[in-house]
Amino acid sequence: MGSVDIDDDTSSSLVHVEEESLILLPGDGSRQQYTGDGSVDFKGNPVVSNNTGNWRACSFILDQFDDTDPKERIKKGSFFNWFYFSINIGALVSSTVIVWIQDNAGWGLGFGIPALFMGLATVSFFLGTPLYRFQKPRGSPITRMCQVMVASARKWNLVIPEDSSLLYETQVIRFSIEGYRKQEHSDELRWLDRAAIVSDADDYSNPWRLCTVTQVEELKTLLRMFPIWATGIVFSSVYAQLSTMFVEQGMMMNTNIGSFIIPPASLSAFDVISVIFWVPIYDKVIVPIARKFSGKERGFSELQRMGVGLFLSVLCMLTASVVETMRLLFAEELDLVDKAVPVPLSIFWQTPQYFLFGAAEVFTFIGQLEFFYDQSPDAMRSLCSALSLLTTSLGNYLSSFILTMVTYFTAQGGKPGWIPDNLNQGRLNYFFFLLALLSLLNMLMFIIFAKKYKAKKVS
């Protein structure tokens, strides 16, 4: 093929240009393989494949956050917010755009945009589109909801009939979703029933003026589900602590086992182990026992399952607060308060809080998905599944907001605050206890809404 001479201080070498690589034959007789794509280093010399890429290149791909900086903590939460929030945007837009974009352009755009957050948003946007891939209604769910609100607003002065049979409903509803069912009329949120009142000026082919009872009930169902959905935001804010404040807490504890050092972030494996442990226990032990008392096939209703998970999240944060209190007591006894060094308390004391939240995930997240799928209107199941993921994004935003407020109000007057750079001077236990209180209030609100919730009725 040809040859290129390369000057070497020790000896002259000959580089043979082959089909896919360059082989250097140095004077000491060793052989080194060069990259075959024509890449060079910053001096313009050929690059040795053994000395480039691999783990050294990760620093240019992965963004490393400094958890000791409050602004970096917030940015770390925002990283995940973009991901989950963009999935929902992709799911919503995909109901009205051509799905082939996801197949042909999605991943290319995701990796082609240099900015980290824009790339993440683009990839997660197109991850959201498959949510509608197999269940595409003939109209956007957002459009159907808007039609009900517009039609009811146009008829605000009409009197709602006491007999619900006088409201408009077609005999046959044709949709591309197999198994689509009509919803029966409910007496809640009756002001929306105006959208289904038949008037002389109505055009039966214009859904912006006249909607069916089923279409009205779809919006009612979503509004009834909204308070239940909102309680998942606080739960997700607790979930955000597994990758943020729990890790910071672990960094200030003893991570040594002999000569081996345990990375604090690796303790999140106990969360995964807990999920793996609780899933079969729930299916094989808890459900059969609960079935005997409740008479329900699943043992618990979806709302009961979510409630148990919310209670476990309270216990998780209380446990984290107790562990942090123990750690601070060690710091005081050993005179380490003014020293930013770990205290001799084993990091494995964090295991219970990870294990508790793993159990909470099994109850809440799975119960949440089942609830939104079963209770959502047939034409909006994909939308509701996407909205259930939105709680994770909003939970991260809530966590960042709480962290910002706590840092601002507790660090006044030169005080270190609850979460300073040196956690030995802080009160991270108060922060965990605050989240436990918020989780408790959230659970109580959930119980109130769950008792008032009325399941949808289909014909």
N, C-alpha and C positions, 0 to 999 in steps of 0.2 A: 504493500500500500504506500509506503514512504517512511521517512524518518525525520525526527526533529532533534537537534542538538541542544542540550541544556547544560549550562555551566554549573559546576559544583566545586566548592572550595577544596574538597578533599580529593576528588578525582573527576575526570571527565566521564560523563555517562551518556548513554545512548537510549533514547526513548523510542520504542517501536510503537507506531500508531497501528493498532489492530482494529477489528470491527467494532468492539464495544468498550475497550479499555486501553489504558496506557500502562506499560510495564517498565519500571525503572530498574536498571541493572547497575547498582552502585559498586564501588570498588571493593567493598567487603564481601561481595557475592550474594547478599540478601536480595530478595525480590519484594517490591511493594506495588500494590495495584492501585491505580488512579481511577478517579471517576471517569466514566465514559461519555458524559454529556457535555464535555467542553467547559465545565465550570473551573474557575480559578480562584485563588485567595485574593486578599486585598492588595498583595504585591504583584498580582498578575501571573503567579506561578500555578502550574497544575495542582489540583487538590488530591491529597492521598485519602482514599476512601475510608481507611481505618481511623483517620484523625478528624473526621468531620461527621456532622449529623448525629444520629442516635440521641442520647439523653442531653447532650450539650445544646442541641437545637431546641429543646423544650422551653428554655427561657424566653425564646422569641415567639412561642406559640401560646404558652400558658401565662396568664397574668397573675403575679403573686401579690397578695394583699398583706399589708402590715397591720396585724390585728391590734397593735398597741396604739394606733392612731384612730381616734373616734371617727374621723372622716373616712378612713379606709374601711372601718367596720360597716359604715353606711353604704359605701360603694360596693362592698362585698354582697350585701343584701340586695342592692339594686341589680347586680349581675343576674341573680336568679329571678328577680321580678320581671326583667325583660323577657326571659325565656318563657315563663308561664303565661305572662300577659299576651305575648305575641302569638302563642298557640291559639288563644281564644279569638284574636283578630283574624287569624287564618281560617279558623273554623267558621266564623260568621261570614266572611267574604266569600268563602268557597261555595256557599249555598247559592250564590248568584253569578259566579264567574265560571269560566271553562276549566274543568278539572285537569285537562291535559297539561296545563301550566306546571302543575305540581310534578308531573312525570318528567317534563322536558327542561324546565328552567329553574325549578326550585333550588336544587342542590348547587347548581352552577352559580346562581346569585349569592347563595349563602356563603360559599367559599371565595367568591370573587371580590367581595367588598372588604377592603382592608380594615376598617374600623371594627374593633372587637365586638362592641355592643350591637352595631348595625348588622354584622354578620350573624351574631347570635339571634337577633330578632328575625332576620330573614329566614334562617334555617327553621326556627321554631314556628314561624308563620306557615311555612309549607308543611311542617309536621302536623299542623292543625287541620289541613285540608282533607286528610283521609277520614276525619270524623263524619264528613258528609258524603263520603264516596259511595257508600252502599245504601244510604237513606236520603235521597234527594227529593224533597217535596216539589210540587209544581210551582210553588212560590216561596220566597224567603220567609222564614219565621218572623223576622223583624218586620217585614212588610205586612204580614197578617196581623200582627199586634197593632201596628200603626193604623191599619184600616179600621179596627174596632174602635180605637180612641178617636179617630177623626169622625167616624159615623155616629158615635155616641155624642160627640161634641156638637155636631150639626143638629141633633135632635134633643138638645138639652131642655127645650120647653115642652116636650111631649110627655104625657102621663104614661107611666109604665103599667101595663095591664096586670091585674092580679092573677089571671089565668095564663100560665106560661105557655100553654098550647097555642096561644095567639101569636107568639113570637115566630119569626121566620126560621124555617129549617127546610133544606132541600130533601127530596126523597132519596136521591142517590148522590153520594159524594165521590167523585172520581179523583183518585190520587195515585201517584206512582208508587206509593208505599204500600206494600202488601200487608193486609191485615189491619188497615186503617179503620177505626171505629168512631161512631158518633159519641159525643159526651152528653150526658143528661143535664138538664137545667138545675142550677143550685140557687138558693135564696141569698147567698152572700154577694156583696159588691153589686147590688142590683142596679146601680146607676149605669153600669156598663150594658145592661139589657136594652137600653135605648137604641143601641146599634142594630138590634134585631127587630125593632118595631117597624111594621110595614105601614108606609104612608102613601098617599096618592101620588106624591112626587117622586117616588122611588123608582130606580131603574134596577131591575133584578139582576142584570148582568154587571152592575157596577158595585164591587165590594167596598168602595170608599163611601158609599151611601147606605148600603144595606148588607149586613153580615148575618151569617147563620148562627144559631144558638151554639153549635159546636165551636165555631170560631171565637165566640164571646167567652165560652167556658175555657178555652185554651188560655186566654189571657188571665182569666180568674184563677186558674190553676197555678200559673206562674207567680201571680201576686201572692197567693196563699203560701207558696213554697219559699218566697223571698226571705221571711224572717228565719226560717230553718237554714237557708243557705248562708245568711249573714253570720250565724253563730260559728260557722266553719272558719271564719277569718281569724278570730282570736285563737282557735285551736292551731291554725297554721302559723301564727306568730310564735307559739310555743315550739312548734316543729322547727322554726328557723334557728332556735337556740342550739340545736344539735351540731350545726356547722359553724356557729359563731361563738357565743359566750361559753358553751360547754368546752369548746376547744381551748379558749383562753384560760378557763379555770384549770383545765388539765395541764397547761403549760407551766403553772405555778405549783405543781405537785410533783412528787417523786416519781419519775418515769423509768427508773432503773430496775431491772431484774438481773442481778449479777452484773455482767459486762454488757448486757443487751439493753438498749434504750428504746422505749416504746414511744412512737410518735403519738402525741395526744389526739390527733384527728383520727387515728386508727381505732379508737374506742367506739366509734360509730358502728363498727362491726357488731357490737353487742346489740345494737338496735336491729340490725338485720337478723342476727341469731334469734333475737326475741320474736320477731315476726315469723320466722321459720318454725319456731317452737310453738307459738300460740295458734297458728292456723290449723294444724291437725288437732290440737287440744280442743279448740273451739268446735270443730266439726264433729269430732268423735266422742267428746266428753260433755262439753257444756251444752251443746244444742240438744242432745237426747235428754239430759236432765231437765232443761228448760221446757222441752216439748211436753213432758209429763205434767207440768204445772200450768202451762199456758194453753195447751191444746193446739198450738200453732205448728205447722209443718217445719218452719225455720227456727222454732224455739222462741226467738225474739222477733219483734217487728223491726223494721229498719230504724225507726225513731228510737226505740229502746236500745238498740245496738249502738247508735250514735251517742246516746246519753251515757252509757257505760264508758265509752271512750273518752268523753269529756271529763268524767269523774277521774279517770286514770291520769289525765293530763294535769289535773290539780295536784294529785299525789306526786307526780313526776317533778313538778316545780318546787313543791315543799321539800322533797328529798334533796334536790339540788341546793336549796337554801340551807338545809341542815349540814350538808357536806361542806359548803363554803364557810359556814359558821365554825365548824371544826378546824378547817384550814386556817382561818384567821386567828383562832385561839392558839394554835401551834406557832403562828408567826409572832404573837405577842409573848408567849412563854420563852421562845428562843431568841427574842430581841431581833427579829428579822423584818419588823414593820417598815423600817426606812431602807431596807435593802431589796432590790428587785431580783430576788432569787427564789427558787422553789422551796417550799417547806417539806420536811420529811414526812409527808403523809402520802401513802401509796395512791397512785392514780386509779387503782382498781376500786377505790371507794366511789368512783363515778358510775360503776357498773349498774347499780340499782336504778339510777335515773334514766339511763339508756334503756334498760330492760323494761321499765314501766312504760316508757313512751312507745316502745315497740308493740306492747300489748294494746296501748291506746290506738295506735295506727290500725291494728287488725279490726278493732271495733268501729272506730269512727270513719276512716277513709273508705273501707269496704261497705259499711252501712250507708255512707253518703252516696256512693256510686249506685248502690241498689235502689236507694230512695229516689234519686233523680231519674233513674231509668224507668222504674215502675210507675212513678207518679206523674211524670211529665206527659204532656199530650203526645199522641202517636206521631204527629207531624213535627214535633220539636224535641225528640229524644236526643238527637245529636247536639242540639243547641244546649240542652240542659247538662249533658255530659261535659261539654266544653266549659260551662259556667261553674261546674264543680271544681274544675282545675283552676279557675280564676281565684278561688279562695286562697290557694297557695301563694299566688302572686300578691294579692292584697294583704295576706298575712305577713309576708316579708316586708311590705311597705309599712304596715302597722308596727312591726318590730323595730324597723329603722326609725320611725317617728317616736316611739316610746324611748328608744335609746337616745335620740337627740334631745328630747325633753328632759330626761333624767340627767344627762350630762350637763345641760344648760342650767337647770335649777339647783342641782346639788353641788356645782362647782363655783358658786358665787362667793365673793369675798375672799378669794385666795384659797379656798378650801379645795382639797384634792377631788372631792366628789365621790359618788358611789363607784364609778368605773374609771379610775385614773390609769396612767401608763403602768404604774406599779400597783398591782392589785392587792398587795399586802397593806397598802395604805387606804384601800377603798372599802366599799361595802357592797360587794357583788351579791352577797346573801340577801340584802334588802331588795335588789333588783329582781332576783328570782322570786322573792316573797311577793313583790308587787305583781308579777305575772301570775302567781298562784291565786291572788285575790281576783285579778281580772278574769282568770279562767273559772273561778268559782261563780262570779257574777254572770259570766257567760253561760255557765251550765244552768243556773237558776232561770235565766231568760229563756233558754232552750226548753226547759221543762214547761214553762208557761205557754210558749208557742206550740209545743208538741201536743199539749192537752187540747188546745183550741183547734188544731189542724183537722180538717175534714178531707178524707181521701176523695179522689175523683171517682165519678161514676160513669161507666160507659155502657152503651147498649149494644 
